Every structure is written in C-alpha cells, then in structure tokens.
Amino acid sequence: MEEEIRDSRSCYRMTRHSWFTQRAFTINKQHNIWDRESGLNRYNKQGCLPVLTHEQEFYRSIVPGLSVSNAGYGLGFIRKFTPDGKMLISFSLQKDALWVFKYKGVGSVQNSLRSCYEEVVDCDLDIDPDLAQDLFNFHLAIPIITEQYSRWTLNREFSIFLENGRYVLLAARCYINYISVPREYYLKYPDIHDDTEIFDYTFFLVDLKEGIVSDTYKIRDYVSLNNNYGVSAVGNLIAITSYCRQCIDILEVHNGKLVSLCQLNKEQETMRREQLNHELHTNGVPEPPMKGILSPLKQQCISHLYKEANACNCCERKERLLKFYKDFPLYEEVKLAKSQFINKETLLMRFEMPRNTSTDTGSEQPSRDTMYFKLYVFYSLSELKVLRIFQHDSKELLHLQRDFYESLRNVRSWHTGRPASSPSNSIYYRFKHDTCIKHCANDPATEYNIKLPLCVDCTSCSPYLNFDVFLYDDRLISPTETPKYMSNRPITFMDRLTSAVNYRIHLDTSQLSNSKRNHLVSFVFHPYEPFFISVQQVFGSIDRSILVNFHMYCTTTKVSQKKDFKSATNDKRQRLL
C-alpha cells in the first residue's frame, strides 16, 4: 500500500513538472485566470511576481484580432483618446468645433460581432453599419472657431492633454500671413529671425469636464504645430517655441486659465532698447550691424562653451579652444528651432542653422558639416543657467538616448503606470536600436541625435505595442502618432515566447497598385483596451479621401497561424532569442 502511494506521488511529480513546463507558454484565458488567482510563478523564478505581471499575460490572450474596414463614419476627423480612455476627441468636418464621444468598450458590440470568424470584415456588407454609433456615444460639441475667427482654421494634428486629461490644448492659425515683422519685435528680441513668414496663432484651453473654452492665448509668430512639434508640456506647464522671435513662452494652467510666467531669450537691457528705438525712428528697420548683437540665451551658451573648452587640461585646452574659435561664426548664426520639457525645472533646446540661409555669403554651397551643425542645450529654469551643451555629433548624447530614453520622453500609462517600449526599458528594443546604429551608413550620432527634442503627448502606452511581449515591425506601426507608409501585407504581431501569431492589422490595400504615390496611415490607440483605429489617406479614391478602420477584440475571430515566407524571414531577423 505504501509503495503504491509512493509510485503515485512520483508519477504525480513528473506529470506536474511536465504540465508546469507547458503552462509557461500558454495563452489560454482560463489558465491566466487560474494563475492570477493562485499567484502561480510560471517562469521558474523564485519569489512572488510583480503585481501587474499576471495582467500583462492577459494581453497575449485578449488581442485585437478583428479588422473592420469602412467603419468610423460620423466621428469626424479622429484625433486621440483621453489618457483615461473614457472619451474620444475629434474635429468636426468643418474644422470649427471639437467633438467629444464617450467610449463604451469593445464588450458592448460583441453581440453584433458574434458571426465574425474571419480576420477581416466589411462594416457595410458583413456587420451592422452603425458599429461606430454602438461603440461611441456623442457627448459634447464644443465650438472653437466662432464668427470672430472667420479667417482661422484649426490644426488637426495638434492637441495636448493637461492635468490628467481634464483640459486639452488646441491651436488655430489665421491663413493670412504678414510680410513685415512688427517693429517692436526688434526692441524686445535681439536674435530675431525676420526671414520667415509670421501668422496669427490662437491657443484654446478647452475644459472637457465643463464643455467650454476656458481661456485663449494669442501670439504673432511662426510656430510649427504638426505633431506638437513647437509646443511642449509637462504637468501644468506649457512651452511655446517661436521661430521668428527666437524665444520660448512659458505658460501655466491655473484654475482653467493660461498664465504667462516668463519669456526666455527676451532682451532686458534698456540701453539696447534706446539705441534700437532711435534706429527704428530714423530708418524704419535696424541695419544689419544692429541685429548682430547676441541674445541673452545665446550669450550664456557661448560662455558655457568657452568655459568648458578652457577648463580642460593643458594637452586638450589648445585643441578645444581652436575648435571653439573655428565654430564661433556658427554659434552666432544658429537659431532656436525646438524645445522640450524634461521635467518642470529642466528644458532641452535645439539650435540649428536657419532655414534657407547660410553663414557662407558667397556663391559656394555650404559644407555638410555646416548644414547639419546643431547644438543641444540643457537649461535650468529654476537657476536660469545652462547645464550642459552637446553638439550634433556627440556620442555621449547618443548614449544618453539609449540609456535614459524613458526619462527624456517622460510618458507613462495613466492606467498601468508603465512607459512605452524604448531602448532604456526593453532588451529587445535596445538590441534593435544597437543593430541599427551598427549598420548606419552615415554618422550614427548625427542621424539619431536629430530626433531630440522629442515631441510631447505623441506616444501611446498601449500594452498591445509592448516590445517585450509582441514581435512586430516598428517601421509599419509604432507607439508614436506620426503617419506611416502603408504596406501591401498585413501587420503581424507575434508572441515573443512561442513565435505564434497573436493578431494582425489588416488595412485596405486596393488603391496601392493604382497610384504611384505613397499612401499614409496613422493609428489611434486606446490606452489599455484591445482597440485600435487606423486612418488611411486614400489618394486614388473618388468618393472619399480618408478611410477609417477599427481593429478590435472579438470572441469568435480565429487568427490564422499561416505566415508568408517574406514576413517570416523578416520576423526571424528581428528576433533576439
């Protein structure tokens, strides 16, 4: 009797060990529920797993495997979800109002999708055409462009959420440009760049909770708004980079109002103003020698560069000083192009050569080093001083991006607290980053440092884009909001552990062969649910130029494991393990 019990126990141990090994790679939802309830450590690691580890396993089982084409009509120009994922904002078809929709979740439409067994269906032919109305409830229509802004148009590619999604910052531009720069700009901004067009801009602070425009802020300058390029925000602070005035407006959101805190790089000397004021009344426009005086911010940068070169040891001091004097004409000519908040006390700025201008006044073309010359400046707002300066070919700045990219981007999920995948938090992403740098044709530091400063509020922390869980081609889809070039094949997401196909993103590729132009697609990701929205720009279509597709979870959809040879080969090259 005792021998039978021992045999059964040993057999039980062997069976349990084999079962435990197989369970390490399971994507069964019921297994995930049991593991979460029991706290099972399926990866043979000692100790308890982190709190959200079991939740991360569910994202491998519940995936957006169904692609619904020709959906999303009636939603306007879709922009993005709020950080909490409860609402979707979009612009009206006339681009004069902000539409707010309440998102009901993919569970509310599972009854309508119960007959969808394939990965791709057409909304008009196969299922309910009112799928968008079943997913979203119209909540608010906030008028932005009123009668007093009849010559203005909203920028569809600009929006920044503030204070955890209660406020959203929008921008409109008057389409009538000004030929001449206002005369008072020469008094206040010594480093003015008057070779560019200037427009009237209005920034609207919209309160999504109250459904009103709580405040506005107007400037007359040139600000790049596409993909939030010229505006940065952190917490309740906003930084607007003006290309003509060469200054940064620092604003604060306080009780629903935009409060101007300061203007960086603004002239403060009264003697300089009196001298320029006399020149304005005499000739109307300052002479070129009068515009050659350096701005306060540029003076600090040049002073920091000189002290840094002079502080070297005797062997390097002469070489560093010679390089400083050689590059001094470039230091005088560079213009402020972009800025970004690292945190509430630190600002990252990029100075580059002015557009359509050059330090070479002769007929010869400028050299490549002159064209690509850039300065990356870390500036302290609390101490009002320059912390560190890197040039465009700095290897140290390249390593900072690799090791501290998460801190530079400073974006985390409101739902889980996790950041988006980057070289600093994902070994797979770091391996891919190092591989690209190794095979870079040009100087890798020059090629990758140009990405700094990063655009704010343009990165999604969706768990279905986690590079540690899924293997996919980030050239076709990535957490950033920038449009991507379409491919004639579906975008495949594979499991990192098992190499099985988790889901695919299918797009409408019928117009790719009929047009020679590159078709673009942009994605709108829900912060945590298995739901994507793809917006295609179709150039060859007659009835519509924008095509909206939904990619969502469906209980009856079966994802095929068949892969074509080319995609399988590309996936094998990207795989680390």
C-alpha positions as CSV (number, residue, x, y, z in Angstrom):
1,M,0.0,0.0,0.0
2,E,2.8,2.4,0.9
3,E,4.7,1.5,-2.3
4,E,1.6,2.3,-4.4
5,I,1.3,5.7,-2.7
6,R,5.0,6.5,-3.3
7,D,4.6,5.5,-7.0
8,S,1.6,7.6,-7.4
9,R,3.3,10.6,-5.8
10,S,6.4,10.3,-8.0
11,C,4.2,9.9,-11.1
12,Y,2.3,13.0,-9.9
13,R,5.5,15.0,-9.6
14,M,6.6,14.1,-13.1
15,T,3.2,14.9,-14.5
16,R,3.0,18.2,-12.6
17,H,6.5,19.1,-13.8
18,S,5.6,18.4,-17.4
19,W,2.4,20.3,-17.1
20,F,4.2,23.2,-15.4
21,T,6.7,23.5,-18.3
22,Q,3.9,23.6,-20.9
23,R,2.0,26.1,-19.0
24,A,4.9,28.6,-19.2
25,F,4.0,29.3,-22.8
26,T,0.2,29.1,-22.6
27,I,-2.1,31.9,-23.9
28,N,-5.3,30.3,-22.7
29,K,-7.5,32.8,-20.9
30,Q,-8.7,30.3,-18.3
31,H,-5.1,29.4,-17.5
32,N,-4.3,33.1,-17.0
33,I,-7.3,33.4,-14.6
34,W,-6.1,30.5,-12.5
35,D,-2.6,31.8,-12.4
36,R,-3.8,35.2,-11.3
37,E,-5.9,33.7,-8.5
38,S,-3.2,31.3,-7.3
39,G,-0.2,33.5,-7.9
40,L,1.5,30.8,-9.9
41,N,5.0,31.6,-11.0
42,R,5.2,30.1,-14.4
43,Y,8.7,31.2,-15.3
44,N,10.6,29.1,-12.7
45,K,11.7,32.2,-10.8
46,Q,11.9,32.3,-7.1
47,G,9.7,34.6,-5.1
48,C,6.4,36.3,-5.9
49,L,5.8,38.0,-9.3
50,P,5.1,41.8,-9.5
51,V,1.5,42.9,-9.1
52,L,0.8,43.6,-12.8
53,T,2.7,40.6,-14.2
54,H,-0.4,38.4,-14.5
55,E,-2.3,41.3,-16.0
56,Q,0.4,41.6,-18.7
57,E,-0.2,37.9,-19.6
58,F,-3.8,38.7,-20.4
59,Y,-2.8,41.0,-23.2
60,R,-1.4,37.9,-25.0
61,S,-4.7,36.2,-24.9
62,I,-7.2,39.1,-25.5
63,V,-5.9,40.7,-28.7
64,P,-7.5,43.0,-31.4
65,G,-7.6,40.2,-34.0
66,L,-10.6,41.5,-36.0
67,S,-10.2,44.3,-38.6
68,V,-13.4,46.1,-39.6
69,S,-13.0,48.2,-42.7
70,N,-15.1,51.2,-43.8
71,A,-16.1,51.9,-40.2
72,G,-16.0,55.1,-38.2
73,Y,-18.2,57.3,-40.3
74,G,-19.9,60.1,-38.3
75,L,-16.9,60.5,-35.9
76,G,-15.4,63.5,-37.8
77,F,-11.6,63.8,-38.0
78,I,-10.5,61.5,-35.2
79,R,-7.7,62.8,-33.1
80,K,-7.0,60.6,-30.0
81,F,-8.3,59.1,-26.8
82,T,-8.2,60.8,-23.4
83,P,-5.5,59.5,-21.0
84,D,-8.1,57.6,-19.0
85,G,-9.6,56.0,-22.2
86,K,-13.1,57.0,-21.4
87,M,-13.6,59.6,-24.2
88,L,-12.5,60.1,-27.8
89,I,-11.9,63.6,-29.2
90,S,-12.2,64.6,-32.8
91,F,-12.7,67.6,-35.0
92,S,-15.8,68.5,-36.9
93,L,-16.0,68.2,-40.6
94,Q,-15.9,72.0,-40.9
95,K,-12.9,72.1,-38.6
96,D,-14.6,74.7,-36.4
97,A,-15.6,72.6,-33.3
98,L,-14.3,69.8,-31.1
99,W,-16.5,66.7,-30.8
100,V,-16.3,64.5,-27.7
101,F,-17.5,60.9,-27.7
102,K,-17.9,58.6,-24.8
103,Y,-16.3,55.2,-25.4
104,K,-18.4,52.2,-24.3
105,G,-15.8,49.5,-24.8
106,V,-15.4,46.5,-27.2
107,G,-17.7,44.4,-24.9
108,S,-20.7,46.4,-25.9
109,V,-20.5,45.3,-29.6
110,Q,-19.7,41.6,-29.1
111,N,-23.3,40.6,-29.8
112,S,-23.0,42.3,-33.2
113,L,-19.7,40.6,-34.0
114,R,-20.8,37.1,-33.0
115,S,-20.8,35.9,-36.6
116,C,-17.3,37.2,-37.5
117,Y,-15.0,34.3,-37.8
118,E,-12.5,35.8,-40.3
119,E,-9.9,38.3,-39.5
120,V,-11.2,41.0,-41.9
121,V,-14.9,42.0,-42.4
122,D,-16.5,45.0,-44.1
123,C,-18.7,47.1,-42.0
124,D,-21.2,47.9,-44.7
125,L,-21.6,44.4,-46.0
126,D,-20.9,41.9,-43.2
127,I,-22.0,43.5,-40.0
128,D,-24.0,46.4,-38.6
129,P,-23.2,49.7,-40.5
130,D,-23.9,51.6,-37.2
131,L,-20.9,50.0,-35.5
132,A,-19.4,53.4,-34.7
133,Q,-22.6,54.5,-33.0
134,D,-22.6,51.4,-30.9
135,L,-19.1,51.9,-29.7
136,F,-19.2,55.7,-29.2
137,N,-21.9,57.9,-27.7
138,F,-21.9,61.6,-28.8
139,H,-21.3,63.6,-25.7
140,L,-20.3,67.2,-26.5
141,A,-19.8,69.6,-29.4
142,I,-17.6,72.5,-28.2
143,P,-17.5,75.4,-30.7
144,I,-13.9,76.7,-31.2
145,I,-13.9,78.8,-34.3
146,T,-16.7,81.4,-33.9
147,E,-17.6,84.5,-36.1
148,Q,-14.6,86.5,-34.8
149,Y,-12.3,83.8,-36.1
150,S,-13.8,83.5,-39.6
151,R,-10.4,83.5,-41.3
152,W,-8.9,80.9,-38.9
153,T,-8.6,77.2,-39.2
154,L,-7.9,74.5,-36.5
155,N,-4.8,72.4,-36.8
156,R,-6.0,68.8,-36.9
157,E,-2.5,67.4,-35.9
158,F,-2.1,69.4,-32.7
159,S,-3.6,68.5,-29.3
160,I,-2.0,68.3,-25.9
161,F,-3.8,66.9,-22.8
162,L,-3.2,68.7,-19.5
163,E,-3.9,67.8,-15.8
164,N,-4.7,64.1,-16.5
165,G,-7.0,64.8,-19.4
166,R,-9.3,67.4,-18.0
167,Y,-8.0,70.1,-20.3
168,V,-6.9,69.8,-23.9
169,L,-4.9,72.5,-25.7
170,L,-5.8,73.2,-29.3
171,A,-4.4,75.7,-31.8
172,A,-5.7,77.7,-34.7
173,R,-3.9,79.7,-37.3
174,C,-5.0,82.6,-39.5
175,Y,-4.3,81.7,-43.1
176,I,-3.3,85.3,-43.9
177,N,0.4,85.8,-43.3
178,Y,2.2,89.0,-42.5
179,I,5.0,90.2,-44.8
180,S,6.8,92.5,-42.4
181,V,7.8,91.8,-38.8
182,P,6.3,94.2,-36.2
183,R,8.7,97.0,-35.3
184,E,8.5,96.4,-31.6
185,Y,9.9,92.9,-32.1
186,Y,13.3,94.5,-32.8
187,L,13.3,96.2,-29.4
188,K,12.4,93.1,-27.4
189,Y,14.1,90.2,-29.2
190,P,17.7,90.8,-30.4
191,D,18.1,87.4,-32.1
192,I,15.0,87.9,-34.3
193,H,14.8,85.8,-37.5
194,D,12.9,88.1,-39.9
195,D,13.4,85.9,-43.0
196,T,10.4,83.7,-42.2
197,E,6.7,84.2,-42.6
198,I,4.6,85.0,-39.5
199,F,1.0,84.3,-38.7
200,D,-1.5,84.9,-36.0
201,Y,-2.0,81.9,-33.7
202,T,-4.6,81.4,-31.0
203,F,-4.2,78.6,-28.4
204,F,-7.5,77.4,-26.9
205,L,-7.6,75.8,-23.5
206,V,-10.7,73.5,-23.6
207,D,-12.3,72.2,-20.4
208,L,-13.6,68.7,-21.3
209,K,-15.4,68.4,-17.9
210,E,-17.4,71.6,-18.3
211,G,-17.5,71.5,-22.1
212,I,-16.3,75.1,-22.6
213,V,-13.3,77.0,-23.9
214,S,-11.9,78.3,-20.6
215,D,-9.1,80.6,-21.9
216,T,-7.1,81.6,-25.0
217,Y,-3.6,82.8,-25.7
218,K,-2.6,84.7,-28.8
219,I,0.8,85.3,-30.4
220,R,2.0,86.6,-33.8
221,D,4.9,84.5,-35.0
222,Y,5.8,81.2,-36.7
223,V,5.1,78.1,-34.6
224,S,5.3,74.6,-36.0
225,L,2.2,72.8,-34.8
226,N,2.2,69.5,-36.7
227,N,2.6,66.6,-34.3
228,N,3.0,69.1,-31.4
229,Y,6.4,70.0,-32.8
230,G,6.8,73.5,-31.5
231,V,4.9,73.1,-28.2
232,S,5.9,71.1,-25.1
233,A,4.1,70.5,-21.8
234,V,4.7,68.8,-18.5
235,G,2.2,68.8,-15.7
236,N,0.5,72.2,-15.9
237,L,3.4,74.0,-17.7
238,I,3.5,74.8,-21.4
239,A,6.4,75.9,-23.5
240,I,5.8,77.5,-26.9
241,T,8.8,77.9,-29.2
242,S,8.6,80.9,-31.5
243,Y,10.8,80.7,-34.6
244,C,10.7,84.4,-35.6
245,R,11.1,86.0,-32.2
246,Q,13.6,83.3,-31.1
247,C,12.1,83.0,-27.7
248,I,10.1,80.5,-25.6
249,D,6.8,81.5,-23.9
250,I,6.4,79.6,-20.6
251,L,2.7,79.3,-19.6
252,E,1.0,77.8,-16.6
253,V,-2.5,76.4,-16.4
254,H,-4.0,77.7,-13.1
255,N,-7.7,77.2,-12.4
256,G,-8.6,76.9,-16.1
257,K,-6.6,80.0,-17.1
258,L,-3.4,80.4,-19.1
259,V,-1.0,82.4,-17.1
260,S,2.2,83.7,-18.7
261,L,5.2,83.1,-16.4
262,C,8.1,84.3,-18.4
263,Q,9.7,84.6,-21.9
264,L,13.2,83.0,-22.3
265,N,15.6,84.8,-24.6
266,K,14.0,88.2,-24.3
267,E,16.0,91.4,-24.3
268,Q,16.3,93.1,-20.8
269,E,18.8,95.9,-21.4
270,T,17.4,99.4,-21.5
271,M,20.4,100.9,-23.3
272,R,20.0,98.4,-26.1
273,R,16.3,99.3,-26.4
274,E,17.0,103.0,-26.5
275,Q,19.6,102.5,-29.3
276,L,17.3,100.4,-31.3
277,N,14.3,102.7,-30.7
278,H,16.4,105.6,-32.2
279,E,17.3,103.4,-35.2
280,L,13.6,102.5,-35.7
281,H,12.5,106.1,-35.8
282,T,15.4,107.0,-38.2
283,N,15.4,104.3,-40.8
284,G,12.3,102.2,-40.0
285,V,14.3,98.9,-39.9
286,P,17.6,98.3,-38.0
287,E,20.7,97.9,-40.0
288,P,22.4,94.5,-40.2
289,P,25.2,95.5,-37.7
290,M,22.5,96.5,-35.2
291,K,20.9,93.0,-35.5
292,G,24.2,91.3,-34.8
293,I,24.1,91.6,-31.0
294,L,23.7,88.2,-29.4
295,S,20.6,87.4,-27.3
296,P,20.9,86.6,-23.6
297,L,20.4,82.8,-24.1
298,K,22.9,82.6,-26.9
299,Q,25.4,84.6,-24.8
300,Q,25.0,82.0,-22.0
301,C,25.6,79.2,-24.4
302,I,28.7,80.7,-25.9
303,S,30.1,81.5,-22.4
304,H,29.4,77.9,-21.3
305,L,31.2,76.5,-24.4
306,Y,34.2,78.7,-23.8
307,K,34.5,77.8,-20.1
308,E,34.1,74.2,-20.9
309,A,37.0,74.4,-23.5
310,N,39.2,76.4,-21.2
311,A,38.7,74.1,-18.3
312,C,40.4,71.1,-20.0
313,N,44.0,70.0,-19.2
314,C,46.9,71.5,-21.0
315,C,47.0,68.9,-23.7
316,E,43.4,69.3,-24.8
317,R,43.0,73.0,-24.0
318,K,44.7,74.3,-27.1
319,E,42.8,72.0,-29.4
320,R,39.4,72.7,-27.8
321,L,40.0,76.5,-27.9
322,L,41.0,76.3,-31.6
323,K,37.8,74.4,-32.3
324,F,35.8,76.9,-30.3
325,Y,37.2,79.9,-32.3
326,K,36.7,78.0,-35.6
327,D,33.0,77.3,-34.8
328,F,32.3,80.7,-33.4
329,P,30.6,82.0,-36.6
330,L,28.3,79.0,-36.4
331,Y,27.5,79.8,-32.8
332,E,26.4,83.3,-33.9
333,E,24.2,82.1,-36.8
334,V,22.3,79.2,-35.2
335,K,18.7,79.7,-34.4
336,L,16.4,78.2,-31.8
337,A,14.3,75.5,-33.6
338,K,12.7,73.3,-30.9
339,S,12.3,72.8,-27.2
340,Q,11.0,70.2,-24.8
341,F,10.4,69.9,-21.1
342,I,12.4,67.2,-19.4
343,N,10.8,68.0,-16.1
344,K,9.3,71.1,-14.5
345,E,12.8,72.6,-13.9
346,T,14.8,71.4,-17.0
347,L,14.3,72.4,-20.6
348,L,16.0,70.8,-23.6
349,M,16.5,73.1,-26.6
350,R,17.9,72.6,-30.1
351,F,19.8,75.3,-32.0
352,E,20.3,74.7,-35.7
353,M,21.3,76.6,-38.8
354,P,18.5,78.9,-40.1
355,R,16.3,77.7,-42.8
356,N,17.2,78.8,-46.4
357,T,20.2,80.8,-45.0
358,S,23.8,80.0,-44.5
359,T,26.9,81.6,-42.9
360,D,28.6,81.5,-46.4
361,T,27.6,84.7,-48.2
362,G,29.5,83.8,-51.4
363,S,28.3,81.7,-54.3
364,E,29.8,78.4,-52.9
365,Q,27.5,75.9,-51.4
366,P,27.8,75.4,-47.6
367,S,29.6,72.2,-46.4
368,R,27.8,69.3,-45.0
369,D,29.2,70.0,-41.5
370,T,27.7,73.5,-41.7
371,M,24.3,72.3,-42.8
372,Y,24.0,69.7,-40.1
373,F,25.5,71.7,-37.3
374,K,23.3,71.7,-34.2
375,L,23.6,72.5,-30.5
376,Y,21.5,70.6,-27.9
377,V,21.3,72.7,-24.7
378,F,20.0,71.5,-21.3
379,Y,18.8,74.6,-19.5
380,S,17.7,75.0,-15.8
381,L,14.6,77.1,-15.4
382,S,14.9,77.4,-11.6
383,E,18.6,78.6,-11.8
384,L,18.3,80.3,-15.2
385,K,21.6,78.9,-16.4
386,V,22.9,76.4,-19.0
387,L,23.6,72.9,-17.5
388,R,25.2,71.1,-20.5
389,I,25.7,71.5,-24.2
390,F,26.1,68.8,-26.8
391,Q,26.9,69.1,-30.5
392,H,25.2,67.2,-33.3
393,D,27.9,64.5,-33.5
394,S,28.1,63.9,-29.7
395,K,28.5,60.2,-28.9
396,E,27.7,61.0,-25.3
397,L,24.2,62.3,-26.2
398,L,23.7,59.2,-28.3
399,H,24.3,57.0,-25.3
400,L,22.1,59.2,-23.2
401,Q,19.2,58.5,-25.6
402,R,19.9,54.8,-25.3
403,D,20.1,54.5,-21.6
404,F,17.6,57.3,-20.5
405,Y,15.2,57.5,-23.3
406,E,12.3,56.8,-20.9
407,S,13.3,59.9,-18.8
408,L,13.7,62.0,-21.9
409,R,10.2,61.1,-23.2
410,N,8.6,61.2,-19.7
411,V,5.4,59.4,-20.8
412,R,3.6,56.7,-18.7
413,S,0.3,55.0,-18.9
414,W,-2.5,56.5,-16.9
415,H,-4.0,53.0,-16.4
416,T,-1.0,50.8,-15.5
417,G,1.8,53.3,-14.9
418,R,4.1,51.6,-17.4
419,P,6.0,53.6,-20.0
420,A,6.1,52.8,-23.7
421,S,8.8,50.5,-25.0
422,S,12.1,52.2,-25.6
423,P,15.8,51.2,-25.6
424,S,16.1,52.1,-21.9
425,N,13.4,49.6,-20.7
426,S,13.3,46.8,-23.3
427,I,16.2,44.5,-24.1
428,Y,14.6,43.7,-27.5
429,Y,14.2,47.3,-28.3
430,R,17.8,48.0,-27.2
431,F,19.1,45.2,-29.4
432,K,17.2,46.6,-32.4
433,H,18.5,50.1,-31.6
434,D,22.1,48.9,-31.3
435,T,21.8,46.9,-34.6
436,C,20.5,50.0,-36.5
437,I,23.4,52.1,-35.1
438,K,25.9,49.4,-36.1
439,H,24.7,49.3,-39.7
440,C,24.1,53.0,-40.1
441,A,25.6,54.3,-43.3
442,N,26.3,57.8,-42.0
443,D,27.5,59.0,-38.6
444,P,25.0,57.4,-36.2
445,A,25.2,60.2,-33.7
446,T,24.2,62.8,-36.3
447,E,21.4,60.6,-37.6
448,Y,19.9,59.8,-34.2
449,N,20.5,63.0,-32.2
450,I,18.3,64.9,-34.6
451,K,15.3,63.2,-33.0
452,L,15.8,65.4,-30.0
453,P,13.9,67.2,-28.5
454,L,11.1,64.7,-28.6
455,C,7.5,65.7,-29.4
456,V,5.3,65.7,-26.3
457,D,2.0,63.8,-26.0
458,C,2.6,61.9,-29.3
459,T,3.3,58.5,-27.8
460,S,0.9,55.8,-26.9
461,C,1.5,53.4,-23.9
462,S,-0.9,50.7,-25.2
463,P,0.1,47.3,-23.8
464,Y,-0.5,45.8,-27.3
465,L,2.6,47.6,-28.5
466,N,4.8,46.2,-25.8
467,F,8.0,45.2,-27.5
468,D,8.8,42.6,-24.7
469,V,5.5,40.8,-25.3
470,F,4.9,41.1,-29.1
471,L,7.2,41.0,-32.0
472,Y,6.3,43.3,-34.9
473,D,7.8,45.6,-37.5
474,D,8.0,49.1,-35.9
475,R,8.6,50.6,-39.3
476,L,4.9,49.9,-40.2
477,I,3.4,50.7,-36.8
478,S,4.9,52.2,-33.6
479,P,3.7,54.0,-30.4
480,T,4.3,57.4,-32.0
481,E,1.5,59.3,-33.7
482,T,3.5,60.1,-36.9
483,P,1.9,58.7,-40.1
484,K,3.5,55.5,-41.5
485,Y,3.8,54.3,-45.1
486,M,1.4,51.5,-45.9
487,S,2.5,48.0,-46.9
488,N,0.6,45.6,-49.1
489,R,0.8,43.0,-46.4
490,P,-0.9,42.9,-43.0
491,I,1.0,44.0,-40.0
492,T,1.7,40.8,-38.0
493,F,2.1,40.7,-34.2
494,M,3.8,37.6,-32.9
495,D,4.4,36.2,-29.5
496,R,7.9,36.7,-28.1
497,L,8.0,33.3,-26.3
498,T,6.3,31.0,-28.7
499,S,6.6,32.8,-32.1
500,A,3.0,32.2,-32.7
501,V,0.9,34.8,-34.5
502,N,-1.2,36.7,-31.9
503,Y,-3.1,39.0,-34.2
504,R,-2.8,41.0,-37.5
505,I,-3.7,44.5,-38.5
506,H,-5.3,44.5,-41.9
507,L,-5.6,47.7,-44.0
508,D,-7.3,48.5,-47.3
509,T,-4.6,48.0,-49.9
510,S,-6.8,48.1,-53.0
511,Q,-5.6,51.5,-54.0
512,L,-1.8,50.8,-53.7
513,S,-1.4,49.3,-57.1
514,N,-3.5,52.1,-58.9
515,S,-1.5,55.0,-57.5
516,K,2.2,55.8,-57.7
517,R,2.0,57.9,-54.5
518,N,3.0,56.6,-51.1
519,H,-0.2,56.1,-49.1
520,L,0.0,57.0,-45.4
521,V,-1.8,55.6,-42.4
522,S,-2.0,56.9,-38.9
523,F,-3.1,54.9,-35.8
524,V,-5.1,55.9,-32.8
525,F,-4.5,53.5,-29.9
526,H,-6.8,53.0,-26.9
527,P,-4.7,53.4,-23.7
528,Y,-5.4,49.8,-22.4
529,E,-8.3,48.1,-24.3
530,P,-7.7,45.8,-27.4
531,F,-8.9,48.5,-29.8
532,F,-7.1,50.4,-32.5
533,I,-8.3,52.9,-35.1
534,S,-6.4,53.3,-38.4
535,V,-7.0,56.3,-40.6
536,Q,-5.8,55.8,-44.2
537,Q,-5.2,58.7,-46.6
538,V,-6.5,57.3,-49.9
539,F,-5.4,59.4,-52.9
540,G,-6.9,57.3,-55.7
541,S,-10.5,57.1,-54.4
542,I,-13.2,59.2,-55.9
543,D,-15.9,59.2,-53.2
544,R,-13.7,59.6,-50.2
545,S,-10.1,60.6,-49.3
546,I,-10.0,59.2,-45.8
547,L,-10.7,55.6,-44.8
548,V,-11.3,54.6,-41.2
549,N,-10.9,51.1,-39.9
550,F,-11.5,49.5,-36.5
551,H,-9.2,46.8,-35.1
552,M,-10.8,45.2,-32.0
553,Y,-11.2,42.1,-29.9
554,C,-13.8,39.6,-31.0
555,T,-14.6,36.3,-29.2
556,T,-15.4,34.4,-32.3
557,T,-12.5,35.5,-34.5
558,K,-9.8,32.9,-35.2
559,V,-6.4,34.1,-36.0
560,S,-4.7,32.1,-38.7
561,Q,-1.1,30.9,-37.9
562,K,-0.1,30.8,-41.6
563,K,2.7,33.2,-42.5
564,D,4.1,34.0,-45.9
565,F,7.8,33.4,-46.4
566,K,8.9,37.0,-46.6
567,S,7.2,38.2,-43.4
568,A,8.5,35.1,-41.6
569,T,12.1,35.8,-42.7
570,N,11.8,39.5,-41.6
571,D,10.5,38.4,-38.2
572,K,13.3,35.9,-37.8
573,R,15.9,38.6,-38.4
574,Q,14.3,40.9,-35.8
575,R,14.0,38.2,-33.2
576,L,16.7,38.3,-30.4
577,L,16.1,34.9,-28.9
